[in-house]
């Protein structure tokens, strides 16, 4: 058992601190899909390893967790009362820390979903359906705006200013960009990263992922739109909507900020190197291993702890 616990702690520390610099090299925009897979695998592996280590610490005999399991098996008297009390006192800080992190995470997720719902309700009061596109709500405003707000009906919001300023091909490119976000569930990725940062604030890997992945998601959506409309057309369209404001809970074609837009435009216009996707299978393999290995290790350790005495 100590070996399994040590392996989980070592994995959590290794993934929580180690891969950031390596993944930063993948985040240059050469292949955003590979970089996204790498970041998510590192974050998932860190979370699984840390969770497994906490579960073992709470179930290690004679802590209250293990005592409860033993009580279910009818063998709690096998441990001395003094040892159980001491283990209980030592477990209180760990339980408090876990509960505190969860108490901070759940409200953040609820607040994000609430703002998204309020935004959607507001749009239904001021926007109207676009007759030419079944998934677009048209907002009567001179500022060129295009963004998606995940929902069941008409999740893309487009302003009349964007309609007037963009050519037909540019408008199609922008809409395809937003549809790529929706198809690939990029909003869920951002929610999961926000939750991971709230639960694991000590991890540099998680903090870097939260700052790097949004740009990579935009680049991945750019690739999908460029495949349909062309890179130059998309770049020209992004210049037209690049000054649009941000909206809470939304994924906008203009991106989070001006620096992000500059990087995306440079990439679309060929000013950054774009090698092939040969590293995609390796990134998937490493991400799966980073998640599955600590998961099986934690399952084996917990399984040993909850066996009857």
Secondary structure as GFF3:
##gff-version 3
##sequence-region A 1 309
A	DSSP	alpha_helix	2	17	.	.	.	ID=ss1
A	DSSP	alpha_helix	20	26	.	.	.	ID=ss2
A	DSSP	alpha_helix	32	59	.	.	.	ID=ss3
A	DSSP	alpha_helix	64	73	.	.	.	ID=ss4
A	DSSP	three_ten_helix	76	78	.	.	.	ID=ss5
A	DSSP	alpha_helix	81	126	.	.	.	ID=ss6
A	DSSP	beta_strand	127	129	.	.	.	ID=ss7
A	DSSP	beta_strand	136	139	.	.	.	ID=ss8
A	DSSP	beta_strand	146	148	.	.	.	ID=ss9
A	DSSP	beta_strand	156	159	.	.	.	ID=ss10
A	DSSP	alpha_helix	160	165	.	.	.	ID=ss11
A	DSSP	alpha_helix	168	183	.	.	.	ID=ss12
A	DSSP	alpha_helix	186	199	.	.	.	ID=ss13
A	DSSP	alpha_helix	204	229	.	.	.	ID=ss14
A	DSSP	alpha_helix	231	241	.	.	.	ID=ss15
A	DSSP	beta_strand	251	252	.	.	.	ID=ss16
A	DSSP	alpha_helix	258	268	.	.	.	ID=ss17
A	DSSP	alpha_helix	280	305	.	.	.	ID=ss18
###
